[in-house]
Amino acid sequence: MTNLHQLEHLLALDETRHFAKAAQKVHLSQPAFSRSIQSLEKQTGLLLFERKGGEIRPTPAGQFLIQRARILVLEAKSLKRDIGLYLQGEVGELVFGVGPFPAVTLAGRVIEKIRLAFPKVSVRIEIDNPANLLALLLKEEIDFFVADTGEINAAPYLNIQPLMRQYGHLYAHAKHPLAGKTHRFEDAWEYGIASVKLPDMLKAGLGQLLGQNSRNLLQLALECDDVNLLHQVALSTNTVVASTELAAKPWLDNGSLVKLEIIDFPPLFSNIAVVNLSSRLQSPAASYAIEDFRKYSTTGQQKSK
């Protein structure tokens, strides 16, 4: 099997047209260099150089191999350089997914840090529900994802690292008819509930609060995985939004949204975790991003308490 060093020796001899000079160029003794060229000729079954009038010249077969060797050696050098740059975070691509709530509560700060730490790395984000993100991960179209893992079953091929728990409630604008009083879930339902895509089990449970048949999943007034859009709809209409404390915090802090007191509404929470394939090594940028998600989730958990 022809190796890269032999191709480098071939190019050195073509450049110098002199065995001693070519051997010196690649830091070999002349006998060792000659054996390398002879071995290459034996492996390829080609006569690569000929001597005519004291001059060493490549044969047509030698020219054929030299042209391709230049490309291979150049690519090998580029690969070696790119590997070094990759390890330093200077090249490459980072593709990861985030669920609806981590997208508005964690991802922004993490992306800022990635852009500062790895400015030459291309970053692409997929915002979607956990089921779709899992499908992308299994097809290896994303490096990892951060989302609610309540309906993701543990498996040997998945590495699930818990990050935080975000607690959910019902919210409405400050002048909403239900604001400031105690109500039941059916009262909020009358105004329409807006939420991210909910698991069927949760829909069935909420349907039972309304006395619905568990086989008929309730239909929300608005179902959308853009959490900021859900909050905007709640601010401009009487629609009640199901969100998390951390996601709604900016609007709760300025008083534009308020938490509704719903006495029969079950305690809801979203278990946010990082999910990646156990068998896949993470790039430096991906490892950095996962560590930042871990750090910011701890900070966010403390702020929400």
C-alpha positions as CSV (number, residue, x, y, z in Angstrom):
1,M,0.0,0.0,0.0
2,T,1.4,3.3,-1.1
3,N,1.8,5.7,1.8
4,L,2.0,9.5,2.0
5,H,5.7,9.6,2.7
6,Q,6.5,7.7,-0.5
7,L,4.4,10.3,-2.4
8,E,6.3,13.1,-0.8
9,H,9.6,11.4,-1.8
10,L,8.2,11.1,-5.4
11,L,7.5,14.8,-5.5
12,A,10.9,15.7,-4.0
13,L,12.7,13.7,-6.7
14,D,10.6,15.4,-9.4
15,E,11.4,18.8,-8.0
16,T,15.2,18.2,-7.6
17,R,15.8,15.7,-10.4
18,H,18.6,14.5,-8.2
19,F,18.6,11.5,-5.7
20,A,21.1,13.0,-3.2
21,K,19.4,16.4,-3.1
22,A,15.9,14.8,-2.9
23,A,17.1,12.6,0.0
24,Q,18.4,15.7,1.8
25,K,15.2,17.5,1.2
26,V,13.1,14.8,3.0
27,H,15.8,14.2,5.6
28,L,16.7,10.6,4.5
29,S,20.0,9.0,3.6
30,Q,20.4,8.4,-0.1
31,P,20.2,4.6,0.1
32,A,17.0,4.9,2.2
33,F,15.5,7.4,-0.3
34,S,16.4,5.2,-3.2
35,R,14.8,2.1,-1.5
36,S,11.6,4.2,-1.0
37,I,11.4,5.1,-4.7
38,Q,12.1,1.5,-5.7
39,S,9.4,0.3,-3.3
40,L,6.9,2.7,-4.8
41,E,7.7,1.5,-8.3
42,K,7.2,-2.1,-7.2
43,Q,3.9,-1.4,-5.5
44,T,2.5,0.5,-8.4
45,G,4.0,-1.8,-11.1
46,L,5.2,1.4,-12.9
47,L,8.6,2.7,-13.9
48,L,8.5,6.2,-12.5
49,F,11.8,7.7,-13.5
50,E,14.4,7.1,-16.2
51,R,18.0,8.3,-16.7
52,K,19.0,9.8,-20.0
53,G,22.3,11.5,-20.6
54,G,22.9,11.8,-16.9
55,E,19.5,13.4,-16.3
56,I,16.8,12.0,-14.2
57,R,13.3,12.5,-15.7
58,P,9.9,11.2,-14.8
59,T,8.4,8.7,-17.3
60,P,4.8,9.3,-18.6
61,A,3.7,6.9,-15.8
62,G,5.7,9.0,-13.4
63,Q,4.1,12.2,-14.6
64,F,0.7,10.5,-14.2
65,L,1.4,9.6,-10.6
66,I,3.1,12.9,-9.8
67,Q,0.0,14.9,-10.8
68,R,-2.2,12.9,-8.4
69,A,0.4,12.8,-5.7
70,R,0.5,16.6,-5.6
71,I,-3.2,16.7,-4.9
72,L,-3.1,14.0,-2.2
73,V,-0.1,15.6,-0.4
74,L,-1.7,19.0,-0.5
75,E,-5.0,17.6,0.8
76,A,-3.1,15.7,3.6
77,K,-1.3,18.9,4.7
78,S,-4.6,20.8,4.6
79,L,-6.2,18.1,6.7
80,K,-3.4,18.2,9.2
81,R,-3.7,22.0,9.5
82,D,-7.5,21.8,9.7
83,I,-7.4,19.2,12.5
84,G,-5.2,21.6,14.5
85,L,-7.6,24.4,13.8
86,Y,-10.6,22.2,14.7
87,L,-9.0,21.3,18.1
88,Q,-8.5,25.0,18.7
89,G,-12.1,25.7,17.8
90,E,-11.0,27.8,14.8
91,V,-13.0,25.8,12.2
92,G,-16.0,23.5,12.1
93,E,-19.7,23.5,12.5
94,L,-21.9,23.2,15.7
95,V,-25.5,22.2,15.2
96,F,-27.7,21.6,18.2
97,G,-31.4,21.7,19.1
98,V,-33.4,23.5,21.8
99,G,-36.9,22.9,23.0
100,P,-39.4,25.9,23.2
101,F,-38.7,26.9,26.8
102,P,-34.9,26.5,26.8
103,A,-34.9,28.5,23.6
104,V,-36.2,31.6,25.5
105,T,-34.6,31.0,28.9
106,L,-31.2,29.5,28.3
107,A,-30.1,29.4,24.6
108,G,-29.6,33.2,24.1
109,R,-26.8,33.5,26.7
110,V,-25.2,30.2,25.6
111,I,-25.1,31.3,21.9
112,E,-23.5,34.6,22.9
113,K,-20.7,32.8,24.7
114,I,-20.2,30.4,21.9
115,R,-19.8,33.2,19.3
116,L,-17.3,34.9,21.6
117,A,-15.3,31.8,22.3
118,F,-15.5,30.2,18.8
119,P,-16.0,33.0,16.3
120,K,-14.8,30.9,13.4
121,V,-17.2,28.0,14.1
122,S,-20.5,28.0,12.1
123,V,-23.5,27.6,14.5
124,R,-26.9,26.4,13.5
125,I,-29.8,26.0,16.0
126,E,-32.9,23.9,15.5
127,I,-35.9,25.0,17.7
128,D,-38.5,22.3,17.9
129,N,-40.4,20.0,20.3
130,P,-38.5,17.2,22.0
131,A,-39.9,14.4,19.8
132,N,-38.7,16.1,16.6
133,L,-35.3,16.9,18.2
134,L,-34.8,13.3,19.2
135,A,-35.5,12.2,15.6
136,L,-32.8,14.7,14.4
137,L,-30.4,13.4,17.0
138,L,-30.9,9.8,16.0
139,K,-30.2,10.7,12.4
140,E,-27.1,12.5,13.6
141,E,-28.3,15.8,12.1
142,I,-27.6,17.6,15.3
143,D,-24.8,17.2,17.9
144,F,-27.1,17.3,20.9
145,F,-30.3,19.0,22.1
146,V,-31.6,20.7,25.3
147,A,-35.3,20.1,26.0
148,D,-37.9,18.7,28.2
149,T,-37.3,15.0,28.5
150,G,-40.5,14.0,30.3
151,E,-41.5,11.7,27.4
152,I,-38.1,10.6,26.3
153,N,-37.3,7.0,27.4
154,A,-33.9,6.2,28.7
155,A,-31.9,4.0,26.3
156,P,-28.2,2.8,26.2
157,Y,-27.5,4.9,23.1
158,L,-28.7,8.1,24.8
159,N,-26.8,10.2,27.3
160,I,-29.3,12.3,29.2
161,Q,-27.9,14.9,31.6
162,P,-30.5,16.7,33.8
163,L,-30.1,20.4,33.9
164,M,-33.0,22.0,35.7
165,R,-36.8,21.9,36.4
166,Q,-38.9,24.8,35.1
167,Y,-42.3,25.1,36.8
168,G,-45.4,25.9,34.7
169,H,-48.5,27.9,35.4
170,L,-51.3,29.8,33.7
171,Y,-50.7,33.5,33.0
172,A,-52.8,36.3,31.5
173,H,-52.4,40.1,31.0
174,A,-52.7,42.2,34.1
175,K,-56.3,43.5,33.3
176,H,-57.7,40.1,32.4
177,P,-61.1,39.3,33.9
178,L,-59.6,36.4,35.8
179,A,-56.8,38.4,37.3
180,G,-56.6,38.8,41.1
181,K,-59.3,36.2,41.9
182,T,-59.4,32.4,42.5
183,H,-60.9,30.3,39.7
184,R,-61.2,26.8,38.4
185,F,-59.5,25.5,35.2
186,E,-62.8,25.5,33.3
187,D,-63.0,29.3,33.8
188,A,-59.6,29.8,32.2
189,W,-60.5,27.3,29.5
190,E,-63.4,29.5,28.4
191,Y,-61.0,32.3,27.4
192,G,-58.8,29.8,25.4
193,I,-55.5,28.3,26.4
194,A,-52.3,28.9,24.4
195,S,-49.4,26.5,24.9
196,V,-46.5,24.8,23.3
197,K,-47.2,21.3,21.9
198,L,-48.2,19.3,24.9
199,P,-47.7,15.5,25.4
200,D,-50.9,13.5,24.8
201,M,-50.8,12.3,28.5
202,L,-50.9,15.9,29.7
203,K,-53.7,16.8,27.3
204,A,-55.7,13.8,28.6
205,G,-55.2,14.9,32.2
206,L,-56.3,18.5,31.5
207,G,-59.3,17.1,29.6
208,Q,-60.4,15.2,32.8
209,L,-60.5,18.6,34.6
210,L,-63.1,19.6,32.1
211,G,-65.0,16.3,32.4
212,Q,-64.0,15.3,28.9
213,N,-63.7,11.7,27.8
214,S,-60.0,10.7,28.1
215,R,-60.1,9.2,24.6
216,N,-60.9,12.6,23.1
217,L,-57.8,14.8,23.5
218,L,-58.7,18.4,24.2
219,Q,-57.9,20.9,21.5
220,L,-56.1,24.0,22.7
221,A,-57.1,27.5,21.4
222,L,-53.5,28.0,20.3
223,E,-50.7,25.5,20.0
224,C,-47.3,26.9,19.0
225,D,-43.7,26.2,19.9
226,D,-42.7,29.9,19.8
227,V,-43.0,30.8,23.4
228,N,-42.5,34.6,22.9
229,L,-45.3,34.6,20.4
230,L,-47.6,32.8,23.0
231,H,-46.8,35.6,25.5
232,Q,-47.5,38.3,23.0
233,V,-50.9,36.8,22.2
234,A,-51.7,36.7,26.0
235,L,-50.7,40.3,26.3
236,S,-52.9,41.5,23.4
237,T,-55.9,39.2,23.9
238,N,-57.8,37.5,26.8
239,T,-56.1,34.2,25.8
240,V,-54.6,32.4,28.8
241,V,-51.0,31.2,28.2
242,A,-49.5,28.1,29.8
243,S,-45.8,29.0,30.3
244,T,-43.0,28.6,32.9
245,E,-42.0,31.0,35.6
246,L,-38.6,31.5,34.0
247,A,-39.9,32.0,30.5
248,A,-42.6,34.5,31.7
249,K,-40.3,36.3,34.1
250,P,-39.6,39.4,32.0
251,W,-43.4,40.1,31.7
252,L,-44.1,39.2,35.3
253,D,-41.3,41.5,36.4
254,N,-42.8,44.5,34.6
255,G,-46.3,43.6,35.6
256,S,-47.7,43.1,32.1
257,L,-48.5,39.4,32.8
258,V,-49.8,38.0,36.0
259,K,-50.1,34.4,37.4
260,L,-53.7,33.2,37.6
261,E,-54.9,31.5,40.8
262,I,-56.4,28.3,39.5
263,I,-57.3,26.1,42.4
264,D,-57.6,22.8,40.5
265,F,-54.7,23.2,38.1
266,P,-52.2,20.5,38.7
267,P,-48.5,21.3,39.5
268,L,-46.7,21.2,36.2
269,F,-43.0,21.2,35.5
270,S,-40.6,20.7,32.6
271,N,-37.6,18.6,33.2
272,I,-34.9,20.2,31.1
273,A,-31.9,18.0,30.1
274,V,-29.1,17.8,27.6
275,V,-29.4,14.7,25.3
276,N,-26.7,13.4,23.1
277,L,-25.7,10.1,21.6
278,S,-23.6,8.0,23.9
279,S,-21.3,6.7,21.1
280,R,-20.6,10.1,19.6
281,L,-17.7,12.2,20.7
282,Q,-18.4,15.9,21.0
283,S,-16.4,18.6,19.3
284,P,-14.7,21.3,21.4
285,A,-17.4,23.8,20.6
286,A,-20.2,21.3,21.5
287,S,-18.6,20.4,24.8
288,Y,-18.2,24.1,25.6
289,A,-21.9,24.7,24.7
290,I,-23.1,21.8,26.9
291,E,-21.0,23.1,29.8
292,D,-22.5,26.6,29.4
293,F,-26.0,25.2,29.3
294,R,-25.2,23.4,32.6
295,K,-23.8,26.6,34.1
296,Y,-26.7,28.9,33.0
297,S,-29.3,26.4,34.0
298,T,-28.0,26.4,37.5
299,T,-28.1,30.2,37.6
300,G,-31.6,30.2,36.1
301,Q,-32.8,27.7,38.7
302,Q,-31.6,29.9,41.5
303,K,-33.2,33.1,40.0
304,S,-36.6,31.3,39.6
305,K,-36.7,30.3,43.3
